[in-house]
């Protein structure tokens, strides 16, 4: 188990406030150095007070911060994380470096059991519903654009005003699963759509920036794709790679159908391609 996974599992086992979940999420971006920082240093880096960090340790089931840090260090050391000297980078370069780390960590997600479960649920649904609101709309459209090439029926919704209607229509058309992209800040309409989907008997697969989203219980399968937050807008490189990996795995469940649909698409697409 990676040290980050240890902290995520610990957080899932205890009832944390939204503020405490935010601290954990920020700490996940500070591995492995976070295991060797003081309460004052963690407080400064996460933008909270020192007592707040101490209370987080207690909320996670430890007698105090010292016990929590000792357990955190043990997880880091047993995980043998890579050690690199920190570099001072401008915002763009720092974001690229962060995305490299996000993509490296994504390997555990795409090879894990949750990915297998997600593929099974989504590949078995016709039609397949895909939702993504606000900052997640581009991810939903991107996935849907390519999914329509290989799947017989894909319904994409990026409008919060109509997402509930879309879910109801999917249920009436016998959809069995829905894919939701939920990047921060999380729209209330996305959470409502997840709850409605499950109430109507559909399974939900959620791609979010962290496994600690407050609505994790509404997901039958949750796939985490961290974002980089150093620029004026969040960077979703890991989510894009995860979505394409997910679609590729779905396509592989029926290779003959995939081949036939791609060939048919290419024969039609040739007319719309500008000559080189």
N, C-alpha and C positions, 0 to 999 in steps of 0.2 A: 504494500500500500504506500502510495506517495504521501509525503508529509502533509500536503495540502488536503488530501482526502481524509486524513485523520481529523483535521480541524473541522472540515465540513460535516463529517459523521458526528463529531462531538456536538456541534451546533444543532444538528437535527434532533439529537436525543434530548435536548433541553428547550424549555420555553423561553425564548429570547424576545426582547422588545424590538420594535423596528430599528431603533437607534443602535442596539447591540448587534443586530444582524448587519447593519451598515459597517460597524467596526470590524466584524469578522470578514466581511467582503473586502475591505481595504487591506486587512492583514494578509489575506490570501495573495494579494499582489506584491507582498513584501518578502516572500519566501526566497531563500532560507534565512535571510538576515534578521527577520522579525524574532526568531527564537533567541536571539542574543541581545535584544534591546531591553532597556529599562521601561518602567511604566511611564516615566516622563517622556522618553523618546518616542514610544508608541503613541502617547497622547498627542504629541506635537505633529507626528506624521499623519495621524488619522483625524486631526482637527477636533479632538474632544479633550475633556479634562482628565487629570490623572486619576481622581476617584472613579470616574466612569470606566476606565480601563480595569481598575481593581474590581469594580462591581461585575464586569463582564466575566472575569475569572471565577468569581463566586457563582454567577449564573450558569457557568459551564460545569459546575459540580466540584470545584476545587476549593480547598480551605482558604486559599489566598493566591495572590499573583505569583509568589515564589513557587508554589506547587504547580501552578499552571505552566509557568515558563520551563520548569524542569521536565514536565511531560512533553511540552512542545519541542524542547531540545532533543529529547530522546527520539521523538518521531522524525525530526530532521536528520539526526545522525544515523538512525537505522535506515532511512531512505537514501542516504549517501547523495545528497543533492549536489549539483555543480556549484563551485565557488568561483565567483568572478568579482574582480575589483569594480566597484561602481564607477561609472563614467559620468561626467557632466556633459549633458547633451542639450541642444536646443529642443523646442517642443516637437518639431517634426521628426527629428532623428530619434528622440526619446520614444515617440509613439511607434515608430517603426521597430525599435528594439522591443518594446512591450508586445507588439503584435507577433514578433518572432517567438517570444516566450508563450504567448497565447496559443499559437499554432503548434508549438512543440507539445504543449500540454494536451492539445486536442487529440493526440494519438490515443490516449487512454479512453477517450469518449468513443471514437469511431471503431475501436476494437473491443468495446465492452459489451456486457449483457444488455444494457439499456438500449444500445443501438440495434441489437438483434431484435429486441422486442418491438422497437419502433418500426423497423422495416416490416415485420410480420403484420402489425396492425394496419399500417398505411397501405401496404401492397394488397391487403385483402379487402379494401374498401372501394366500391364503385357506386356512385362517384366519390372522389376524394375531395374533401373540403380543406381549404387553406385560408387562414386569416392572418392579418398583420395590420395593426392600426398605428397611426401616427409615425413614430420613428421606425417602426417595424414594417411599414407598408412596402418599402422598396424590397425588403427581403422576401415578402410574400409574393410580390409580382415577379421577382427574379426566379424563385422556385417554380411558380406557376407557369411562367413562359416556357421553361424547358420541360416541365412535367407534362404539358399538353402534347409534346412531341412523342411521348412514349406511353402515356396512359390514355385509356378510352374516354374518361370523363373527369375533368378537374374544374372545380369551382373556387375562384379566388375572391375574397372580400377584403377590401381595405378601407371600407367606409363604416365608421362607428355607428352611424345612424341607421344602417341597414343590416348590421352583422347579426342581430337576433333573427331577423327574417330569413337570412341566408342559412342559419343553423336549422331553423324549422324546415325549410325547403329541403335541405340535405337529408334530414331525418325522414321526410315523406318520400324521398327518392331512394330510401333504403341504404343510405351511407352508414357505415359501421365505425368510421374513425375520422378524426379531424386533426390537422396539423396547425398549430398556432405558434407564430413568432411573437415573443414578448420581451422586447428590449426596453430598458429604462428610458423615460419614466413610464411606468406600467399603466396603460389606460384601464379605467374601471370597466369599460365596455368589453375589453378582452377577457377579464376575469368573469364577467357576467356570461359571456358566450361560452366559456369553458364549463361553467356550472350548468348552463342550459343544455349543452351537448351531453353531458353525463346524465342529466335528468331524463333526456330523451333516449338514452341507451347507447350513445356513441362513445367510443374510447377517445381519449385526448392525448396527443403527443405534443409536448411544448418544448420549443427551443428558446432558452432564456440565457441571460448573461451570467447567472450563477445558480447553483443548486439550492441556494437559500432564499429564493423568492418567497414572499409571504403567502402566495397562492399555490405553493408546491403540492398541497393536498388535492388540488383540482386537476392534477396531471396524472394520467395513468403511467406515462413515461416522460421523464424530464431529462433533456439533453442540454448540458451547459456549454456555452460558447462565450468566454469572457470578452468584454469590450475594452478598448483602450480609450482613456478619457482625457488625454493631455491636450487635445486641440479644441477648437471652438465647438465642434460637434464630435460625438462619439464615433470611433472607428469600429466597424463590424467585420473585419477581415475573417476572424475565426468563424463567425456565423455563416458567412458566405461559403467558406470551405466545407463546413459541416452540412449545409443544405445541399450542396452538390454531391457530397459523399453519400448523404442519405438517399438522394434521388438515384444515384448510380447503383446503390445496393437494392433499391426497389426495382430498378430496371433488370437487375440480374436475376430476380425471382422468376421472370418469364422471358428468357433470352430470345425466343423465336418471335414473340409479339414485339419486343423491343426492336429487333432487326427489321421486321416488316414495316413497322410504323416509321422508323428512321429513314428507311429507303424510300417510302412513299413521300415523306416530308421533303427529302432532298430532291426528288424528282420535280416537285412543285416549286421548291425554293430557288432552283437554278434560274428561273425566269426573272426573279427579283434581285439577283446579284449583279452589281455593277462590274463590268469586265476589268481585270487587272491591267 
